Amino acid sequence: MKYNILNKTKVDQFLEEVGKKCAVWGPKKDADQVAFDSIKDAKEMHLDGYMNTSMSPKNLFFPQSETMLYFNKSGEDANIYREVEKKPAAKAVFGIRPCDGAAFALLDKIFKNDQYTDTYWFEKRDAATLIGLGCNNPCSTCFCTSVNSHPFDEKGLDVLASDLGDRYLLKILTDKGAKLLDGVTSLDDAKDADISGQEALSKKASDSITARLSQDRIKEKSVLELYNADCWSRIQESCLNCGTCTFVCPTCHCFDIQDELFRDGGVRIRNWDSCMSWLFTIHATGHNPRPSRKERVRQRFMHKFKYIPVKRDGDIGCVGCGRCVNLCPVNIDIREVVQEMNASK
């Protein structure tokens, strides 16, 4: 495993060198929001005091609205669907938090199986090199250590950066990461003390997360036992079905596909969808198998903590980022819900 040191005084030089290979993206602050965007200057990156973005960076590879196909109503190719011939530009994304890297790793498995590969996801995913940034001081709402992740998790990342104060330790994880950093003169060789310092930071960060979610009984119960558990009536009481939790979640991946018509043609687009909406499962006949708030709330939590683990060899459909805890307008805490699911009869 190769390690490099990036002195913070050389970040500008580093971005310039990497920028000659591909576009550089990082966390940018706009008013009180932080989101990933194109970076031209190190001063644009919001890294000091940066905990996590309000919205998940999954939109880098899974846009909220995306054109898939287009067609014309006249001409030689009338009414023939054509793919959008636009390959995504290569980019390096600096500052991805490990929980979001773990979410990307999970979505890689969901968007590719024995029957289908989502090329719209993988074209953009393969064009990006992800430089993660370990969490020295996890938020109070973080619980990644309870869902098979860690403040310095390496899953889904190509390089993991650790903030050592006046410098970053860069740990190269993949061939893609090695290729990006090859020949970058702003980097120095890491010393054993740097690596030891990162290990100490990692342990301290992990120990600071006090949430401990028990899921042993969730694993033991059958799908139907948990589906019919007595906890769902109480859990759904305060939910507004607003869908905030699903839109900020880094692992929620449901979408709807629609054709939109214009004067001379049209496009086929896919848009994020939410299991919190009554429209999500309504049939053409008008029948809705999830007609009430209870069914929709149950679907969200069952999907994260039962359906995905059953189908993905124990992988949990949640990475513990805490976004839904922070942004739920009625203060539903997913950690409390999991404890209720685990204790339910």
Buried (B, 14 or more C-beta within 10 A) or exposed (E): EEBBBBBBEBBEBBBBBBBEBBBBBBBBBEEEEBBBEEBEEBEBBBBEEBBBBEBBBBBBBBBEEBBBBBBBEEEEEEEEEEEEEEEBEEBBBBBBBBBBBBBBBBBBEBBBEEEEEBEBBBEBBEBBBBBBBBBBBBBEBBBBBBBBBBBBBBBBBBBBBBBBEEBBBBBBBBEBBBEBBEEBEBBEEBEEEBBEBBEEBBEEBBEBBEBEBEBEBBEEBEEEBBBEBEBBEEBBEEBEBBBBBBBBBBBBBEBEEEEEEEEEBBBBBBEBBBBBBBEBBBEEEEEBEBEEBBBBBBBBBBBBBBBBBEEBEEBBBBBBBBBBBBBBEEEBBBBEBBBBBBEBE
